[in-house]
Amino acid sequence: METALETAGLTYVFPDGNGIKNIAFQVKRGEIYALYGGHHAGKSVLLQTIIGTLRSQAGTLKLFGNIDYQKERRRIGFVPQKPVTIGSLSP
């Protein structure tokens, strides 16, 4: 079965010490996972690293078996909790 997402040693730490450290997991195609944790647990940082808005400081990330996530990024979607607008864009 194809691996949809795989991380190994994924790390992104902010200067204040918050972030994610050494995250490793695998999601196979067709599986459903949920992120659950308290405030400052690193859920948002992990998602931002996966979608590419943050670049990990260490570790590897593979989307659909490809380490070049830019090529595979179009195959995933992300809906933030709070709507975000950029400037004065019209619909």
C-alpha positions in Angstrom: 0.0 0.0 0.0 1.3 3.4 -1.0 2.5 5.7 1.9 0.7 9.0 1.7 2.8 10.8 4.3 6.0 9.8 6.1 8.1 11.8 8.5 11.3 10.9 10.2 13.0 13.2 12.8 10.9 16.2 11.8 11.9 19.2 13.9 11.0 22.9 13.9 11.7 24.8 17.1 11.0 28.5 17.7 13.5 30.6 19.6 11.2 30.4 22.7 11.6 26.5 22.7 8.1 25.8 21.4 7.6 23.6 18.3 8.1 20.0 17.3 11.1 17.8 17.9 12.0 14.5 16.3 8.5 13.6 15.0 8.2 10.3 13.1 5.1 8.7 11.8 3.6 7.2 8.7 0.1 7.4 7.1 -0.7 4.9 4.4 -3.1 5.7 1.6 -6.7 5.4 2.8 -5.9 5.8 6.5 -7.3 8.6 8.5 -5.4 10.2 11.4 -6.3 13.0 13.8 -4.0 15.3 15.7 -4.9 15.7 19.3 -3.1 17.7 22.0 -3.2 20.7 24.3 -2.2 24.2 23.8 1.4 24.5 22.4 1.6 20.8 21.7 2.8 21.4 18.2 -0.2 20.5 16.1 -0.2 23.6 14.0 3.5 23.6 13.6 3.4 20.0 12.3 0.6 20.8 9.8 2.4 24.0 8.6 5.5 21.9 8.1 3.5 19.3 6.1 1.9 21.9 3.8 5.1 23.8 3.4 4.4 27.1 5.1 7.3 26.3 7.5 10.4 24.5 6.4 11.7 21.9 8.9 15.0 22.5 10.6 15.8 18.8 10.6 14.4 15.5 9.5 12.6 14.3 6.4 9.1 14.6 5.0 7.8 12.5 2.2 4.4 13.0 0.5 3.3 10.1 -1.6 6.8 8.6 -1.5 8.4 11.7 -2.9 10.9 13.6 -0.7 10.4 16.6 -3.0 7.1 17.7 -1.5 6.8 20.7 -3.8 5.9 18.2 -6.6 3.2 16.5 -4.5 1.8 19.5 -2.5 -1.0 20.0 -5.0 -2.4 16.6 -3.9 -3.2 17.7 -0.4 -5.5 20.3 1.1 -5.6 22.3 4.2 -8.5 24.3 5.8 -7.3 26.6 8.6 -9.4 27.0 11.7 -9.6 30.8 11.2 -10.2 32.2 7.7 -7.3 34.2 6.3 -7.4 37.0 3.8 -4.5 38.4 1.8 -4.7 42.1 1.2 -7.9 43.2 -0.6 -8.4 40.3 -2.9 -11.8 39.9 -4.4 -13.6 36.6 -4.8 
